[in-house]
Amino acid sequence: MWPVTFKAEYIWIDGTEPTAKLRSKTKIIGGSPAGLDALPIWGFDGSSTNQAEGHASDCVLKPVFTCPDPIRGGDDILVLCEVLNIDLTPHASNTRAALTEVAEKFAAQEPIFGIEQEYTFFKDGYPLGFPKGGFPAPQGGYYCGVGADEIFGRDVVEAHLDNCLKAGLGISGINAEVMPGQWEFQVGPLSPLEVSDQLWVARWLLYRTAEDFDVAATLDPKPVKGDWNGAGAHTNFSTKAMRENYDAIITACESLGEGSKPLDHVKNYGAGIDDRLTGLHETAPWNEYSYGVSNRGASVRIPWQVEKDGKGYIEDRRPNANVDPYVVTRLLVDTCCSALEKAGQV
């Protein structure tokens, strides 16, 4: 009798600059699916992923997160991996390792995140809903709209949502965005590593689901130049103290504006950020820092209900759609939690 096997889709983040891409390949594993620790490490040709040179091309895949494969079904699984060197140290492109250290350092403050991932569908070189050689009606009615004259790609969005739920990801919602063919899904609230791992897997599922519809999904922060909204990854953040005390909310907001912090964050919030953060289209200028209650034109928004309740979370509106979640969560935890610790607000 043949042994039982299952398919494991090993997913990793490559070394493409300025914006990394997702890669994946399938491993056939004998036996029934077991826990993460039972999954073998694997390898790949780093010279083909901008992660090694041809004379020393081997890179290592270490499983760090697994979930059911909603596309293949059955016992098949998705396996998100960190990239290691052959001595099993983190590869230079591995941004998860740095987040792990910071998340462990400030774990007692219980930081959690919700990330709003915007993206845009393209077909034959045009955003879905854009007529070839022209433009649709100005933006306004597309946001959270309904009807075939304003909504484009809902079949792909619904399929992606179902796939995320079948995979057990912590996806918390979807909505149509301001530009035609532009959508958003939200992941969280989850811890820094959980939200980052699951957002990467949700992105892979987005690309893979859209593939079946012959549609491309892009995280380009400014997919159409001119008077059209860009695409961001608004990052909602809180700690235990922030969820209990408004003073901690203000401490976090102030810390993000201190010294070199605004630029330290913005330059790591995704390539092309100056094209999107212009001060128009619900953004603050990339080179100015501000925060305010209910202000979508500020760098950081304090929701009105947070001010009313005297506790809650903040929304960093600066990250691009193409931001690396391992980087944005690391920066927010490091900056805000350090300030909260210094202020004794833990």
C-alpha positions as CSV (number, residue, x, y, z in Angstrom):
1,M,0.0,0.0,0.0
2,W,1.3,3.4,-0.9
3,P,2.1,5.7,2.0
4,V,-0.2,8.7,2.7
5,T,1.2,11.9,1.4
6,F,0.2,15.6,1.4
7,K,1.2,18.7,-0.5
8,A,2.9,21.5,1.4
9,E,3.2,24.8,-0.4
10,Y,6.4,26.4,1.0
11,I,6.1,30.3,0.7
12,W,8.8,32.8,1.3
13,I,9.8,36.4,0.8
14,D,12.5,37.0,-1.8
15,G,15.3,39.7,-2.0
16,T,13.8,41.8,-4.8
17,E,14.4,45.5,-4.2
18,P,13.0,48.0,-3.5
19,T,9.9,45.8,-2.9
20,A,10.2,42.1,-2.1
21,K,8.1,39.5,-3.9
22,L,6.5,36.3,-2.7
23,R,7.7,33.0,-4.0
24,S,6.5,29.5,-3.4
25,K,7.0,25.9,-4.4
26,T,5.4,22.6,-3.6
27,K,6.9,19.8,-1.4
28,I,5.3,16.3,-1.3
29,I,5.6,15.0,2.3
30,G,4.9,11.4,3.4
31,G,2.6,10.8,6.3
32,S,-0.2,12.8,7.7
33,P,0.2,16.6,8.4
34,A,1.8,17.2,11.7
35,G,2.8,20.3,13.7
36,L,5.1,23.0,12.6
37,D,8.1,21.5,14.3
38,A,7.7,18.3,12.3
39,L,7.9,20.1,8.9
40,P,11.4,19.7,7.3
41,I,13.6,22.6,6.4
42,W,14.0,22.9,2.6
43,G,16.2,24.9,0.2
44,F,16.0,26.9,-3.0
45,D,18.2,28.7,-5.6
46,G,18.8,32.1,-4.1
47,S,20.6,33.3,-7.3
48,S,17.1,33.2,-9.0
49,T,15.4,35.3,-6.2
50,N,18.0,38.1,-5.7
51,Q,19.2,36.4,-2.5
52,A,22.5,34.8,-3.5
53,E,25.1,34.6,-6.2
54,G,25.5,31.7,-8.5
55,H,28.7,30.4,-7.1
56,A,27.1,30.0,-3.6
57,S,23.4,29.9,-4.4
58,D,21.8,27.7,-1.8
59,C,19.4,29.3,0.7
60,V,17.4,27.6,3.4
61,L,13.6,27.6,4.1
62,K,12.6,27.3,7.8
63,P,8.9,26.8,8.4
64,V,7.5,29.4,10.8
65,F,3.7,29.4,10.2
66,T,1.3,26.8,8.7
67,C,-2.4,26.7,7.9
68,P,-4.8,24.7,5.7
69,D,-4.4,25.2,2.0
70,P,-7.9,26.4,0.9
71,I,-7.2,26.1,-2.8
72,R,-6.0,22.5,-2.9
73,G,-8.1,21.4,0.1
74,G,-7.9,18.0,1.8
75,D,-4.9,17.6,4.0
76,D,-2.7,20.0,2.0
77,I,-1.2,23.0,3.8
78,L,0.5,26.3,3.2
79,V,3.8,26.8,4.9
80,L,5.3,30.3,5.4
81,C,9.0,30.2,5.8
82,E,11.9,32.4,7.0
83,V,14.9,32.5,4.7
84,L,18.2,31.4,6.4
85,N,21.8,31.1,5.2
86,I,23.3,27.6,5.1
87,D,24.8,28.1,8.6
88,L,21.1,28.6,9.7
89,T,21.6,32.3,10.6
90,P,19.0,34.7,9.3
91,H,19.5,35.8,5.7
92,A,20.1,39.5,5.0
93,S,16.6,39.7,3.4
94,N,14.9,38.1,6.5
95,T,13.1,40.9,8.3
96,R,11.1,38.6,10.5
97,A,14.1,37.8,12.7
98,A,14.5,41.5,13.8
99,L,10.8,41.7,14.6
100,T,11.1,38.5,16.7
101,E,13.7,40.2,19.0
102,V,11.7,43.4,19.4
103,A,8.4,41.6,20.0
104,E,10.0,39.4,22.7
105,K,11.6,42.4,24.3
106,F,8.3,44.2,24.7
107,A,5.9,41.2,25.0
108,A,4.9,42.3,28.5
109,Q,3.2,45.4,27.1
110,E,0.9,43.2,25.0
111,P,1.2,45.0,21.6
112,I,-1.5,44.1,19.1
113,F,-2.1,45.2,15.5
114,G,-4.8,45.4,12.8
115,I,-3.5,46.1,9.3
116,E,-5.7,47.4,6.5
117,Q,-4.3,46.0,3.3
118,E,-5.4,48.0,0.2
119,Y,-4.7,46.7,-3.3
120,T,-5.7,47.2,-6.9
121,F,-6.8,44.8,-9.6
122,F,-5.3,45.1,-13.1
123,K,-6.4,43.4,-16.4
124,D,-4.6,43.8,-19.7
125,G,-2.6,46.7,-18.3
126,Y,-5.5,48.7,-17.0
127,P,-7.0,49.0,-13.5
128,L,-10.2,46.9,-13.4
129,G,-13.1,49.3,-14.3
130,F,-10.9,51.7,-16.3
131,P,-11.9,51.8,-20.0
132,K,-9.0,51.2,-22.4
133,G,-7.5,54.5,-23.4
134,G,-9.6,56.6,-21.1
135,F,-10.8,57.1,-17.5
136,P,-14.0,56.3,-15.6
137,A,-16.1,58.8,-13.7
138,P,-14.2,60.6,-11.0
139,Q,-13.8,58.8,-7.7
140,G,-16.5,59.3,-5.1
141,G,-19.1,56.6,-5.6
142,Y,-16.8,53.6,-5.7
143,Y,-15.9,53.5,-2.0
144,C,-18.0,50.8,-0.3
145,G,-20.2,51.0,-3.4
146,V,-22.6,48.5,-5.0
147,G,-23.6,47.9,-8.6
148,A,-21.9,46.9,-11.8
149,D,-21.3,50.5,-12.8
150,E,-19.2,51.2,-9.7
151,I,-17.8,47.8,-8.5
152,F,-15.2,45.8,-10.3
153,G,-13.7,42.5,-9.2
154,R,-16.1,41.5,-6.4
155,D,-16.0,37.9,-7.5
156,V,-12.3,37.7,-6.9
157,V,-12.6,39.5,-3.6
158,E,-15.3,37.2,-2.3
159,A,-13.2,34.1,-3.4
160,H,-10.2,35.5,-1.6
161,L,-12.1,36.2,1.5
162,D,-13.5,32.6,1.5
163,N,-9.9,31.3,1.0
164,C,-8.6,33.3,3.9
165,L,-11.4,32.1,6.2
166,K,-10.9,28.5,5.2
167,A,-7.2,28.9,5.9
168,G,-8.1,30.1,9.4
169,L,-6.5,33.5,9.0
170,G,-7.5,36.3,11.3
171,I,-9.1,38.3,8.5
172,S,-11.7,40.8,9.9
173,G,-13.3,42.4,6.9
174,I,-13.3,43.6,3.3
175,N,-14.5,46.7,1.5
176,A,-14.3,48.4,-1.9
177,E,-12.0,51.4,-1.9
178,V,-12.0,54.9,-3.4
179,M,-10.6,54.1,-6.8
180,P,-12.3,51.7,-9.3
181,G,-10.8,48.2,-9.0
182,Q,-9.3,49.0,-5.6
183,W,-10.2,47.0,-2.6
184,E,-9.1,46.4,1.0
185,F,-9.0,43.5,3.5
186,Q,-8.1,43.7,7.1
187,V,-6.0,41.3,9.2
188,G,-6.1,41.4,13.0
189,P,-6.2,42.3,15.8
190,L,-3.2,40.0,16.4
191,S,0.2,40.1,18.0
192,P,3.1,41.5,15.9
193,L,4.4,38.2,14.6
194,E,0.9,36.8,14.0
195,V,-0.4,39.7,12.1
196,S,2.7,39.9,9.9
197,D,2.8,36.2,9.1
198,Q,-0.9,36.1,8.4
199,L,-0.8,39.2,6.2
200,W,2.0,37.7,4.0
201,V,0.0,34.5,3.6
202,A,-3.2,36.5,2.9
203,R,-1.2,38.4,0.2
204,W,-0.1,35.1,-1.3
205,L,-3.7,33.9,-1.3
206,L,-4.8,37.2,-3.0
207,Y,-2.3,36.7,-5.9
208,R,-3.1,33.0,-6.2
209,T,-6.9,33.5,-6.1
210,A,-6.7,36.3,-8.7
211,E,-4.6,34.1,-10.9
212,D,-7.6,31.8,-11.4
213,F,-9.6,34.8,-12.6
214,D,-6.8,35.9,-15.0
215,V,-6.6,39.1,-13.0
216,A,-3.5,40.6,-11.4
217,A,-3.4,42.2,-8.0
218,T,-0.9,44.9,-7.2
219,L,0.3,46.6,-4.0
220,D,1.6,49.6,-6.0
221,P,1.1,52.6,-3.7
222,K,0.1,54.9,-6.5
223,P,-1.3,52.7,-9.3
224,V,-2.7,55.6,-11.3
225,K,-1.1,59.0,-11.3
226,G,-3.2,62.1,-10.9
227,D,-6.4,62.7,-9.0
228,W,-6.8,59.2,-7.8
229,N,-6.3,57.7,-4.3
230,G,-3.2,55.7,-3.7
231,A,-3.1,52.4,-1.9
232,G,-2.0,52.1,1.7
233,A,-1.7,49.7,4.6
234,H,-3.1,51.7,7.5
235,T,-1.7,50.1,10.6
236,N,-3.7,50.1,13.8
237,F,-1.7,49.7,17.0
238,S,-2.2,49.5,20.7
239,T,-0.6,48.2,23.9
240,K,-2.2,47.1,27.2
241,A,-1.7,50.6,28.6
242,M,-3.2,52.3,25.5
243,R,-6.2,50.1,25.8
244,E,-6.7,51.3,29.3
245,N,-5.5,54.9,29.4
246,Y,-5.7,57.9,27.1
247,D,-2.5,59.4,28.4
248,A,-0.7,56.4,26.9
249,I,-2.4,57.1,23.6
250,I,-0.8,60.6,23.6
251,T,2.6,59.3,24.7
252,A,2.6,56.9,21.7
253,C,1.5,59.6,19.3
254,E,4.2,62.0,20.6
255,S,6.9,59.4,20.4
256,L,6.3,58.9,16.7
257,G,7.1,62.6,16.1
258,E,10.3,62.9,18.2
259,G,13.6,63.7,16.6
260,S,14.4,61.5,13.6
261,K,11.5,59.1,14.2
262,P,9.2,60.5,11.5
263,L,11.8,60.0,8.8
264,D,13.1,56.7,10.3
265,H,9.6,55.3,10.0
266,V,8.5,56.8,6.6
267,K,11.7,55.7,4.8
268,N,10.8,52.1,5.8
269,Y,7.1,52.3,5.1
270,G,7.3,51.1,1.5
271,A,8.9,52.2,-1.8
272,G,7.3,55.1,-3.6
273,I,5.9,56.6,-0.4
274,D,6.5,60.2,-1.6
275,D,4.2,59.5,-4.6
276,R,1.4,58.6,-2.2
277,L,1.9,60.8,0.8
278,T,1.4,64.2,-0.9
279,G,-0.9,65.9,1.5
280,L,-3.8,65.1,-0.8
281,H,-6.2,62.1,-1.1
282,E,-6.5,61.6,2.6
283,T,-2.8,61.7,3.3
284,A,-0.4,63.8,5.3
285,P,2.8,65.0,3.5
286,W,5.5,62.4,3.7
287,N,8.0,64.9,5.3
288,E,5.7,66.3,7.9
289,Y,4.5,64.5,11.1
290,S,1.1,65.2,12.7
291,Y,-1.6,63.5,14.7
292,G,-5.2,64.3,15.5
293,V,-8.5,63.0,16.5
294,S,-10.7,61.8,13.6
295,N,-8.2,63.4,11.1
296,R,-7.6,61.3,8.0
297,G,-5.3,64.0,6.8
298,A,-2.9,63.5,9.7
299,S,0.0,61.1,9.8
300,V,-1.5,59.3,12.8
301,R,-5.3,59.3,13.5
302,I,-6.8,58.9,16.9
303,P,-10.4,57.5,16.2
304,W,-13.1,59.7,17.7
305,Q,-14.4,56.9,19.8
306,V,-10.9,56.5,21.4
307,E,-11.0,60.1,22.6
308,K,-14.6,59.6,23.8
309,D,-13.8,56.4,25.6
310,G,-10.5,57.6,26.9
311,K,-8.7,54.5,25.7
312,G,-8.1,52.4,22.6
313,Y,-5.7,52.5,19.7
314,I,-4.0,54.7,17.1
315,E,-3.9,54.4,13.3
316,D,-0.6,55.1,11.5
317,R,-1.9,56.1,8.1
318,R,1.5,56.4,6.5
319,P,2.5,52.8,5.5
320,N,2.2,52.0,1.8
321,A,0.3,49.0,0.5
322,N,3.6,47.5,-0.4
323,V,5.1,47.9,3.2
324,D,6.8,44.9,4.8
325,P,4.6,44.1,7.8
326,Y,7.5,42.7,9.7
327,V,9.2,46.1,9.4
328,V,6.2,48.4,10.2
329,T,5.2,46.3,13.3
330,R,8.8,46.3,14.5
331,L,9.2,50.0,14.2
332,L,5.9,50.8,15.9
333,V,6.6,48.5,18.8
334,D,10.1,49.7,19.3
335,T,9.3,53.4,19.1
336,C,6.0,53.4,21.1
337,C,6.8,50.7,23.6
338,S,10.2,52.3,24.4
339,A,8.5,55.6,25.1
340,L,5.7,54.1,27.1
341,E,8.3,52.2,29.2
342,K,10.2,55.4,29.8
343,A,7.0,57.1,30.9
344,G,6.1,54.3,33.2
345,Q,2.9,53.7,31.2
346,V,3.1,49.9,31.0
